[in-house]
């Protein structure tokens, strides 16, 4: 680093002071309406707290001041986040007349990221700020190492217990944040290692050169085996290239390597990586300032426009499409494509239902130009790969035309069967989708029991015949030819396919607010659930994103002693019930193991699994679309070793058939 660069960096560090902190509004409503700020008070909201704290550290990394971020789940289920950034300013805030650290931690949307001179780009602008985490924590302590000193402040439910105080000297710089979520607000305080690992892995790919670590000290405390806590590190040298390789690790690639584009000539830096594989699905993941824009936006539109125009021109100029008797559309150019797009936008404008859709119109042109310029050069310089890609596009177009007839059969089923509904569907009486629900049930036996046990007013039953088609390994026209899949489309009232996008889903006619997958509580049932979930993720992802998809949880056991009986959902509950009811004598109780739903009578199935007053439903959500893409391709693809490794690793948490 030159002397001029050192002086500039020193001035930037000095400029990041109490005066950089701008106050937008207070914390009053956070504890009263937490779901408005973090989405919900369940598992997703709990983990969102960690993301908010980590985002602050990532913003320091984006500004060039942080290279290490450590996240630790402590023995008591509190979380500590440590970074080696500049440290939050602690000087007196001119307007608030208190330490800037206290302002950041106790006032919603107060922080240096609202000052353009402090952060050029910030992911946290989309979030709610670390002060929201403070408000929803029973206790939080922040230690700041800054300018040779160490400072500290502790809070309870967002309120400081004492002023910011200097606690000693420090050789380095950074921030240490430890918080305990408030158990009077959250439904659970049980942090999931895999959920946090997925987000940190994603951040490592999106921000190459930053080391992130995740440590779970609960494992060490629970086992006491001296092996130390569970720890995983996340670091990427090649960034998005490695991200695409990770997503495609279970797929057969078509090109020699990942196509990488880094375009920073305009006001919006654009970075993206893409690769074609032999699969039949499009897997494009877009980010703005590290935020996963699951609803897309202008950057995704620019990418698709640039990709389609460039590939179409190359295919026509090379003469490879001259004999085709039908047009190739944009959807054909994206089949078998895995790509990650990452844009850095100074002032992002988000819209959409979940505020994850980019609205900045100028970004579309930047991404379009970046893709067109770089991809044109790549195709000219790599004719072998270019030919393979065009052949893949032609195959996709041919399959799309074959799929159109099958798709039209799904759309026209009402003409063939009068009512338009599958013959096996036992529909509900209420025609209001908001109060109606449908159970997708495995087999006619379980379907018959469910039909007898249901509440006919609002519960519909759709029995499936065994395992449905594995859509991960099937071409589109085969999928729409499948009878069980056609029945799902028709029963739900959704349609698929337009002239521009053969996979576009129209859910305006959705007939049920809850779509509940109900299978046997065994390995085979888990496999069928995974097959159905793969179908929903690949072809009806909007229903998952809208919160329409659920999984029922039937019991595994029934423990009886005389007239007393107790249902158990796992072996731990079984052992506890046997101990309680049999007083340690297993012979004094009767244990019934349910091999399938059909073994229950109608009343038992209703009371344990279908009654809204007593049942437990697991709502399916997507915390990370990229991680979900990786897992589904691994579980349902052709590669056996990674699937076996996953099952062995998660055997104590999940029961997934190989």
Secondary structure, 3 states (H helix, E strand, C coil): CCHHHHHHHHHHHHHCCHHHCECCCCCCCCCCCCHHHHCCCCHHHHHHHHHHHHHHHHHHHHCCCCCEEEEEECCCCCEEEEECCCCCCCCEECCCCEEHHHHHHHCCCCEHHHCCCCCCCCCHHHCCCHHHHHHCEEEEEEEEEECCEEEEEEEECCEECCCCEEEEECCCCEEEEEEEECCCCCCCCCCCHHHHHHHHHHHHHHCCCCEEEEEEHHHHHHHCCCCCCEEEEECCCCCHHHHHHHHCCCCCECCCCCEEEEECCCCCEEEEEEEEECCCCCEEEEEECCEECCCCEHHHHHHHHHHHHHHHHHHHHCCCCCCCCCCCCHHHHHCCEEEEEEEECCCCCEECCCCCEECCHHHHHHHHHHHHHHHHHHHHHCHHHHHHHHHHHHHHHHHHHHHHHHHHHHHCHHHHHCCCCCCCCECCCCCCHHHCEEEEEECHHHHHHHHHHCCCCCEEEEEECCCCCCHHHCCHHHHHHCHHHHHHHHHHCCEECCCCCCCCEECCCCCCCEEEEECCCCHHHHHHHHHHHHHHHHHCHHHHHCCCEEEECCCCEEEEECCEEEEECCHHHHHHHHHHHHCCCHHHCEEEECCCHHHCCHHHHHHHHHCCCCCCEEECCCCCHHHHHHHHHHHHCCCHHHHHHHHHHHCCCCCCCC
